Amino acid sequence: MSTFLGLIEEIPGISVDRFDGENLKSSAYFLSHCHTDHMKGLNYAFFEHLRQHKKYLYCTPISKVFLEAKYDNSETCVKDIEIKKKFEIEYKSVGDDEKTVLYVTCIPAGHCPGSVMFLFEKMEKLILYTGDFRINPRDYEKLSPLHHIDFNNSYPKKFAKMYLDTTFLDRDFAYFPTRRDSMNVMYKVVKEWLDKSSRNVVILECSATYGSEYLYRELSKFFNLPIHVMDYVYESYCRIGDLEHHITNNPFATRIHACMGKLDVLNLNGLKCRTDILEKEILIVVPSVMKWKGRDTSVVGEWDCTRNRTFNVCYSTHASCHELEEFIRYFKPEDIYPCVCPEDAKYRVFYLLREIKNKIKKERGDAV
């Protein structure tokens, strides 16, 4: 859950992923992705504020689709930015009436559809805001906007500061299986259940409204079935070409459902959208990492010991502690600001960041 307050210290006058309080003084706004903890203050009153003051919110085309589905007439003050293309934006610093230029580039974050990192460039200073992200360390070199190209050589850019997704900067979440490994386990369990009886169905217990799109798409392709989602989720997803054929609002068109909230699934006494389905015919699949805290994640999936017909799969759209360390080691930012740092975890987060930085200095032979 993001604790970032929205203000980039090095670029006063812009706000990222926060749209209330002091952020209303900013003159340009950026949304990394459409998850509620990154959308605080984003409501009809905020969009009216943008219209009145001729300000804009910048995001990816997919995030813009989500916003237009949720907020009528928001398109007049939302501008989309093409992925991996440097974009020039004029804005005003707080307390300054003169416009200044900021360059921003969107880099895919691997978190959910439309999710990006923002690379800000001002006065030759580079600031990276990761938003929520998970990228395989083997793919860092493919992030071309984050690299200098010198003849045939490519090397990482140097960031004055990195605003980092530290959701799982915790030794209890040291390693996660790849999403592909998690999906392979899920395929096997779901197939076995569906093959047992033509009446059997599967419920996916997902913790957030958005964020499981990769899972829906891959399950849909594997079983050649759309995933039944909530009506208001369908209204957004059906506008996105990469998702529209993999989801449905018809409960009778599929045997795989993601149409119930977490509490509804926990208090399960049947499938809400299909009263003809008996409880004993339902398998619950829980894609999450929380049950694996401090445990061996080489065990990618296991049956729940307290809930009937429930299978837990270790699945994450955030970087593991090891992946975060690799990301820091690869780019070596001068400074790091943790964007997920609740009060009860501050000591741990800053201790681990300091430990990682010192380890990198030792590897380089620098004085610690």
N, C-alpha and C positions, 0 to 999 in steps of 0.2 A: 504494500500500500504506500503510494508516494507521500512523502512529507515535504516535498519541495514547495516553496512559497511562490515560485513563479518568476522571480527577478534574477536576471543575470548580472552579477556585480560588475563585470567588465564592460557591459553594454547597457547603461542606464537608459530607459526609454522603451524597452521591449519586455514582453512577458511571455513565458512559455508554460503551457499546461496549468495555468492558474489564472482566473479571470474575475477575482473579487478584491476587495480591500484596496491596498496600495497599487495593485495592478491596474486599476481603472485610470491611473495617471499615465500609464504607458500609451504610446502612439502606434504600436504595432504588436500583433499577437500571433503566437504560433501554437498549433496543436499537434502533438506527435502521434496520437492515436485516440480512438474513441472508447476509452475505458473511464468509468465514472471518477476514479481517484485522480485522473488527469484533466477533469472537466469541471472542477469546482468553480462556481460562479457563472458557468456557461448556461444561460437561460434566455428567455425572450427579452427580459429587461436589458441584458448585456448586448444583445444584437441591436436593440433600439439605441443604446449608448453608442455603438459603432456607427449607426446611420446618422445620428445627430452630430457626431464629431468627425464624420468622414474618415473613420479609421477602418482597418481591415484585419481579418483573421486569416492566417496562411496555414495551409495544410495540404495533404495529398489529395488527388482526385477521388480516391475511395473514401477517405474521411469526409470529404465534402458531400458525397452521396449520403453517408450516414447522417450528417448534420441536416441536410435538406429534407430527409425523411422524417427527422424528429422535430425540426423547427421550420415552420412555414415561413417563406419569404426571407430565409437567411442567406440565399444565394447572392443578394445584392452587396453583402459585406464580407463574403468569404471568397478568397482567391486560392486556387489550387496551384501547386508548384510541381513541375515535372521532376521525376526521380532522376538523381545523379546529374542534374544540370544546374550550374551556378546561376543564381537568380539575384538580381539587384533590387534592393528595397530602399525606399526613402523613408526616414522616420525622424522624429524629433527627440532629442535627449530631454530628460526631465528638467524643467526650468529654462529651456532654451527654445526660442521660437524659430531658429534656423534649422532647416532640414539637413540631414547628413545621410550618407550612403552606407548601407550594410549589405554584404554579400552573404547569401545563405544557400546551402546545398542540402538536399534531402537524400539520405542514404538508407536503404532498406534495413529494418531492425530485426526482422525474423520473429516478431512477437505475435502479431495478428494482422489481418488485411488492412493495408493503409498505414501500418506503423512504420515510423522512420526515426532515424537519428538526425539531428540538425547540426551541420557544420557552419558556424558563424565566422566570418572573416571581417575584421575591422582594423585599420591601421597596421596591417601586416601581422596582427595577432589572431591566432586561431583558437576558437573555443568549440569544444565538442559537447553537445548535449545528447546523451544516448537514449533518453526516454526509457521505456521498458524494452529490453532486447535479449535475444539469444542467437548467437552466431557461432557456428562450429569453428574452433581455432584454425582448422585447416583451410578455412575460407577467408581469413583476414586479408590475404593478398588480393582477393577478388574485389575488395572494396576500393575501387579505383579513385574515388574522390578523396579518400583518406591517405593517398600516396602521391609522392612526387615521381614523375617519370623523367628519367635522365638517360637519354639515348635508349638503350635496351634494358636499362636497369630501373627497378621500382623500389622505393624505400618509404617507410612510414613518415607522415608529416609530424611535426612537433607541435603539440598543443600546450598553450599557456595554461589551460585549465580544462579538465574533463568533469562534466556533471554526470555522474555515473549511477546507473540502476544497481543499487546494492541490496536488492530484495533478499538474495540468498548468500550474502557475504557472511557466512557462518560455517564453521568447521563441521557442524552437524548436518550440513547439506553439501558435503565436499564434492561428490560426483553424482551426475545424473546419466541415465542411459540416453542415447540419442533418440530423437523422436521416431526415427525409423525402427529402432529396436523396440520401442514401446508399442508402435503400431503393429509390428509383427506378432507380438504376444496377444494384443487385442484381437487381431484377425482370427487367431487360432481359437480363442475362448468363445468369441461371438459365433463363429461358424459351427463349433461343436453344439452350442445351445440351439441355434436355429435349425440345425440338421436333426435334432432329437424329435421335434414335432413341428408340424406346419402351423400350429397355433402359438408356438413360442415367440415372444418378442423381447426386445432389449431396450432398456432405458439407460441413457447416458446421464450420469449425475455430474453436471459441470457447475463449477462454483461461481462463474461469472456469465452475464448475458452474452457478452462478446469475448472472443479469445480462443474458442475451440474450433475455429473455422477449418484449420488444417486437418484436424481430426475428422470433422464431418466430411470434408472433401475426399479424404483418403478412404474412409469406410464406405462412402457412397460408390467410389470407383471400384473398390475391391468386391463388393457384394452386388453391384449394379442396382442399387436401391437408393432413392433419395432419403434424406434424414428429415423427420418431422420436427419442426421447430415452432416456437411460439409465434403467434400471428404478427406481433409487432417486430419480432426479429426477422420474420419472412419479408416484411415490407421493406426492410433495408437490404437484405441479402439478395432478393430477387432483382435488384437493380445492378448487381455486380456480375459481369459476364463469367468470371471464374467460379462463381458460386451458384448461380441461378439454377443450373441443371442438377445440383446435388442436394437441394433442400426442397421441402414441400410444406404446404399448409393443410394438406389433406391427410388425416390420420389413417385412412384406409389404403393409402398408396404405398405403405412401407411397413417393415417390421422393426425398424430402428427409430427410437424416439428421443428427442432432446427438448421436449415440450413442457417439462415440468420444472418448477423451481426446486432448489436444494431441499428446502423444508418440506415441500410436498413429497419428495422422494423419501426423505427420512421417515415421514409418517405414512408411508405407503400402505394403502389398502386396495389398490387397483390402479389401472391406467385411466387417468381422468378423461382422455379423449376417446377411449374405447371401453365402454362399460361391458362389452361382451368378453373381454379378456380377464381371466382369473389371475389372482395374485401369484399362484403357483406356476403360472406360465410366463412370469416376468423374471428376466435376469437383469440385475443392476450392475453397470460397469462404472467405476469411479476413477477417472483419470486425474491424478493429483500426486503431489510429492510429500504432503504433510505427514502421511503415515510412515514415511521413510526417514524421518528425522533421526539422525545418528545411527542409521542402520545401513546394511550392505545393499547398495542399489544395483548390484549385479543380479539380485533377485528382482527382476523387472516387474513381475506381477504375482499376486497371491490371493487366495480366497480369504474373505473376511471371517474372523473367528467369532464375531458377535452378531452379524447380520446374515440372514439366510439368502442364498442365491445372489451374493454380492461379491464381485471380483474387483480388487484394487490394482491399478496400473500406475507405476511411477512415470509420470508424464509432466513435463515442465515447458513453459514458454518463456521462462526467465533463465539467465545464465546461472550455472552452479558456482560454488565458491572457487573451485579449480578453474573454471572457464573465465571467471572474473580476474583471477590472478594472471592467467595467460593473456587476457586482453590488456591489462595494465603493463605486463612485461613486454608485450609486443610494441605498444605505442609509447610507453614511458612518458606520460604527461608530466609537466612541471608541478601541477597541483591537481588535486582531486576533491570534488565536493560530492558527498554521498546524498543521493536524492531519496533514499529510503532509509530513514534513521529515526525510528520512534524513540521516545525518551528512555524506555527500559532496555534499549539496545545500543545506545550511543557509545558507551565505553567499548563494547565488543567491536563495533564497526570501525571506530577510529584506531583501536589497537591493531586490528587486522590490516587496515590500510597502511599504518606505520610499519608493521612487520613486513608486508609485501614490498614497500618502497625500500626498506633497509636491505632486504634480500636481493633486490635488483641492484642496489648500489654495491653490495659485496661482489656480486657476479661481474660487475664492471670494474671492480678494483677501486671504487671511490671510497673516500673516508665516510664512515657512518656517523 
